[in-house]
Amino acid sequence: MPTAPLLEIEDLHVSVEGQEILRGVDLVVEAGKVHALMGPNGSGKSTLAKTLLADPGYEVTGGRILLGGEDVTKRSTVDRANRGLFLGFQHPEEIPGVSVLNFLRQAMAARKGDEVSVLEVRVLMTEWMERLGMDTSFASRHLNQGFSGGEKKRNEILQMALLEPLVAVLDETDSGLDIDALRVVGRGVRAVREQRPELGVLAITHYERLLEELVPDVVHILVGGRIVANGGPELAARVEASGYEGWR
């Protein structure tokens, strides 16, 4: 029997404060594939990312979201995360008083449905911090507090590595990064995929430069709340050369 795609978005309509932003989005992410979602400002990219993780400010007015073939459209953020959906934020929140170690221990316990020892988390964190070029002292720092933009994004990749999601949605991970930091993040995502080749990735971005680090299998163009084109990496190159005017 064929297995269901990791993530299916079917005819998704989403409104924010009564205004329709997404107007019938269809998108499928398969196991082991990298999908890139590109579009101009205001096209609905971040709306889609926040809707996927059930942000209460985003109302689904039509369509559905399936994870591993199961309809999760009405499921909570916690339930979707525990089922294997991960969101890397464009602007990760600072959480004073909560160390990176304790945050990850609680998140891993929720994901696995069982207690996780401090030692187990620390060993895994140390291994991945070394692979991501992070100072191991980060484990005891408060989550994202005082972190640079690049440190915050690497911390997101660290979370992705330890939580072992089925699908990782990266919402403009390249936002605010210089080219060196972007390369570090790109290498980090590739390292996670090497460890877990079945991972599906949906990378949301404005620019082709992220896709030079994470070569996509499929590129989707989102304009005006609808996907207007699908193709390979050549679509990203077309955007870089001529922008989105041809699809508006």
C-alpha positions as CSV (number, residue, x, y, z in Angstrom):
1,M,0.0,0.0,0.0
2,P,1.3,3.5,-0.8
3,T,2.1,5.6,2.2
4,A,0.5,9.1,2.6
5,P,2.6,12.2,2.1
6,L,4.0,13.6,5.3
7,L,2.1,16.9,4.8
8,E,-0.9,17.7,2.6
9,I,-2.5,21.1,2.3
10,E,-5.8,20.9,0.5
11,D,-7.7,24.0,-0.9
12,L,-6.7,25.9,2.3
13,H,-8.5,29.2,2.9
14,V,-7.3,31.4,5.8
15,S,-8.6,34.7,7.1
16,V,-7.0,37.2,9.6
17,E,-9.4,39.6,11.3
18,G,-12.0,38.9,8.6
19,Q,-9.7,39.4,5.7
20,E,-9.0,36.4,3.5
21,I,-5.2,35.9,3.0
22,L,-4.9,32.4,1.7
23,R,-7.3,31.7,-1.1
24,G,-7.2,28.0,-1.9
25,V,-3.6,26.7,-1.3
26,D,-2.7,23.1,-2.4
27,L,0.7,21.8,-1.5
28,V,2.2,18.3,-0.7
29,V,5.5,17.6,1.1
30,E,6.8,14.0,0.6
31,A,9.2,12.1,2.8
32,G,12.9,13.0,2.2
33,K,12.0,16.0,-0.1
34,V,12.8,19.7,0.2
35,H,10.1,22.0,-0.9
36,A,10.7,25.7,-1.2
37,L,7.8,28.3,-1.0
38,M,8.7,31.7,-2.4
39,G,6.7,34.8,-2.9
40,P,6.7,38.6,-2.4
41,N,5.9,40.4,0.8
42,G,2.2,40.1,1.7
43,S,1.7,37.0,-0.5
44,G,0.7,34.8,2.5
45,K,3.9,32.9,3.2
46,S,4.1,33.5,6.9
47,T,0.3,33.2,7.2
48,L,0.7,29.6,5.9
49,A,3.5,28.8,8.3
50,K,1.5,30.1,11.3
51,T,-1.7,28.4,10.2
52,L,0.2,25.1,10.0
53,L,1.0,25.3,13.7
54,A,-2.5,26.5,14.7
55,D,-1.8,30.1,15.6
56,P,-5.2,31.2,17.0
57,G,-5.0,34.5,15.1
58,Y,-5.4,32.7,11.8
59,E,-8.8,31.3,11.0
60,V,-9.2,28.3,8.6
61,T,-12.3,29.0,6.6
62,G,-12.0,26.2,4.1
63,G,-9.9,23.2,3.2
64,R,-7.8,21.0,5.4
65,I,-4.3,20.1,6.7
66,L,-3.2,16.5,6.9
67,L,-0.2,15.1,8.7
68,G,0.8,11.6,7.7
69,G,-2.7,11.2,6.1
70,E,-4.5,12.3,9.3
71,D,-6.6,15.5,9.3
72,V,-5.2,17.8,11.9
73,T,-7.0,21.0,10.8
74,K,-8.8,21.3,14.1
75,R,-6.0,20.0,16.2
76,S,-4.1,22.1,18.7
77,T,-0.5,23.4,18.3
78,V,0.7,21.0,20.9
79,D,-1.0,18.0,19.3
80,R,0.4,18.9,15.8
81,A,3.9,19.3,17.3
82,N,3.7,16.1,19.2
83,R,2.7,14.3,15.9
84,G,5.8,15.5,14.2
85,L,5.3,19.0,12.8
86,F,8.1,21.5,13.5
87,L,8.1,25.3,12.8
88,G,11.4,27.2,12.7
89,F,10.3,30.8,13.4
90,Q,11.3,33.8,11.4
91,H,11.7,35.8,14.7
92,P,12.3,33.3,17.5
93,E,11.0,34.4,20.9
94,E,13.2,35.1,23.9
95,I,12.1,33.2,27.0
96,P,13.9,34.6,30.2
97,G,14.3,32.1,33.0
98,V,14.1,29.0,30.8
99,S,17.4,27.4,29.8
100,V,17.9,25.9,26.4
101,L,18.6,22.5,28.2
102,N,15.4,22.5,30.2
103,F,13.3,23.8,27.2
104,L,14.6,20.9,25.1
105,R,14.1,18.3,27.8
106,Q,10.4,19.3,28.2
107,A,9.9,19.4,24.4
108,M,11.5,16.0,23.9
109,A,9.4,14.5,26.7
110,A,6.3,15.8,25.1
111,R,7.3,14.6,21.6
112,K,8.2,11.1,22.9
113,G,5.4,10.8,25.4
114,D,7.8,9.8,28.2
115,E,10.4,11.4,30.5
116,V,13.8,12.2,29.2
117,S,16.8,12.4,31.5
118,V,19.0,15.5,31.8
119,L,22.0,13.4,30.9
120,E,20.4,12.1,27.7
121,V,19.5,15.6,26.6
122,R,22.9,17.0,27.5
123,V,24.7,14.3,25.5
124,L,22.6,14.8,22.4
125,M,22.9,18.6,22.7
126,T,26.6,18.5,23.0
127,E,26.9,16.3,19.9
128,W,24.7,18.5,17.8
129,M,26.1,21.8,19.1
130,E,29.5,20.7,17.9
131,R,28.1,19.8,14.5
132,L,26.3,23.2,14.3
133,G,29.4,25.2,15.5
134,M,27.7,26.3,18.7
135,D,29.4,26.9,22.0
136,T,28.3,24.2,24.5
137,S,27.7,26.9,27.1
138,F,24.5,27.7,25.2
139,A,22.9,24.8,27.0
140,S,22.7,26.8,30.3
141,R,21.7,30.1,28.7
142,H,18.1,31.3,28.7
143,L,16.3,30.5,25.5
144,N,17.3,33.0,22.8
145,Q,18.0,35.7,25.4
146,G,20.9,37.8,24.2
147,F,21.4,35.6,21.2
148,S,22.5,37.1,17.9
149,G,20.3,36.5,14.8
150,G,22.6,33.7,13.7
151,E,22.7,32.1,17.2
152,K,18.9,32.1,17.3
153,K,18.6,30.4,14.0
154,R,21.2,27.8,14.9
155,N,19.3,27.2,18.1
156,E,16.2,26.5,16.0
157,I,18.1,23.9,13.9
158,L,19.3,22.4,17.2
159,Q,15.7,22.0,18.3
160,M,14.8,20.4,15.0
161,A,17.7,17.9,15.3
162,L,16.7,16.8,18.8
163,L,12.9,16.8,18.4
164,E,13.1,14.5,15.3
165,P,10.0,15.9,13.5
166,L,8.4,14.3,10.4
167,V,8.1,17.7,8.7
168,A,10.1,20.9,9.3
169,V,8.6,24.2,8.2
170,L,11.3,26.8,8.1
171,D,9.7,30.3,8.1
172,E,12.2,32.6,6.4
173,T,15.2,31.1,8.3
174,D,17.4,33.4,6.2
175,S,15.8,36.5,7.6
176,G,18.4,38.9,9.1
177,L,21.4,36.6,8.4
178,D,24.6,37.5,6.7
179,I,26.0,35.1,4.1
180,D,28.3,33.3,6.6
181,A,25.6,32.7,9.1
182,L,23.3,31.5,6.4
183,R,25.9,29.0,5.3
184,V,26.1,27.7,8.9
185,V,22.4,27.3,9.1
186,G,22.3,25.6,5.6
187,R,25.0,23.1,6.7
188,G,23.0,22.5,9.9
189,V,19.8,21.6,8.0
190,R,21.8,19.3,5.7
191,A,23.4,17.6,8.7
192,V,19.9,16.9,10.2
193,R,18.7,15.5,6.9
194,E,21.8,13.3,6.6
195,Q,20.9,11.9,10.0
196,R,17.2,11.6,9.2
197,P,16.9,11.3,5.4
198,E,13.1,10.7,5.6
199,L,12.6,14.3,7.0
200,G,10.4,16.5,4.8
201,V,11.3,20.2,4.7
202,L,9.2,23.2,3.6
203,A,11.5,26.2,3.4
204,I,9.7,29.5,3.1
205,T,11.9,32.3,1.7
206,H,12.0,35.5,-0.3
207,Y,15.4,34.9,-1.8
208,E,17.3,32.3,-3.8
209,R,20.4,32.5,-1.6
210,L,18.9,30.1,1.0
211,L,18.1,27.7,-1.8
212,E,21.8,27.7,-2.8
213,E,22.4,26.1,0.6
214,L,19.3,23.9,0.6
215,V,18.8,22.8,-3.0
216,P,15.0,22.2,-3.3
217,D,13.4,19.3,-5.1
218,V,10.3,21.4,-5.7
219,V,9.7,25.2,-5.8
220,H,6.3,26.7,-5.3
221,I,5.5,30.4,-6.0
222,L,2.8,32.0,-3.8
223,V,1.3,35.2,-5.0
224,G,-1.9,36.8,-3.7
225,G,-2.7,33.9,-1.4
226,R,-2.6,31.3,-4.2
227,I,0.2,29.0,-5.6
228,V,0.6,30.3,-9.1
229,A,3.5,28.1,-10.2
230,N,5.3,24.8,-9.4
231,G,8.6,23.6,-10.7
232,G,12.2,22.8,-10.0
233,P,15.1,25.0,-8.9
234,E,14.9,26.9,-12.2
235,L,11.8,28.7,-10.8
236,A,14.0,30.1,-8.0
237,A,16.5,31.3,-10.5
238,R,13.8,33.0,-12.5
239,V,12.6,34.8,-9.4
240,E,16.2,36.0,-8.7
241,A,16.5,37.3,-12.3
242,S,13.2,38.9,-12.8
243,G,11.2,39.0,-9.6
244,Y,7.5,38.2,-9.3
245,E,6.0,40.6,-11.8
246,G,5.2,37.8,-14.3
247,W,2.9,36.1,-11.8
248,R,1.1,39.1,-10.3
